[in-house]
Amino acid sequence: MPRSVNAVASRRRRKKMMKHAKGFFGRRKNVWTVAKNAVEKAWQYSYRDRKNKKRNFRRLWITRINAGARQHGMSYSQFMGAVHKKGIELNRKVLADLAMNHPEAFAAVVKQVKK
């Protein structure tokens, strides 16, 4: 009995992977084994960096809040401690935006915290 290889499914699977390799440089875009390895590695990086992106944004927000707080004579840790103690429900993303783009609003928050 002849061996069944299911070429239709194999081709579809390879075609899907090659579609993901579109735009890659050199043999990474058109040679099956190289493209498959490149795409799998790219998926690993994208999985890892979805986590790192969250870390990096949090670091950026903390830096911006720290800079804004220091203009008003407080450190970041003092400011955030006071914010939580006063029960102000603003997260770091919003506080960083206020410190960066709306300094008068951030100054009002600092004033509220210092009371």
C-alpha positions, 0 to 999 in steps of 0.5 A: 500500500502506498504511503499517504503524505497529505500534501495539501495539509503540509503545503497549507502549513508551510504556506501559513508559516511563509506568510509570517516570514514576509518582509524578512531579509535574505533566505529568511523569507523564502527558504522553508527551514530558515524561514521557519526558524526565523519566524519561531524566534520572532514569536519568542521575542514578541512573547517576551517583549509583550511582558517587557513593554509593561515593565518599560512603561512603568519605569517611564511613568515612575521617572516622570512622576519622580521628576514632577514630584521633585519640582515640588520638593518631594521624592517619588516614594514620599509622593506615592506614599502620600497619594495612597494615604490620602486615598487618591485613586490615580494610577501611575499612567495618569499621574505621569501624564499630568506631570508631563502635559498638565503641570498645573493639574499635577501641582494641584495633586501635590498640593492636595497630598501635602495638606 
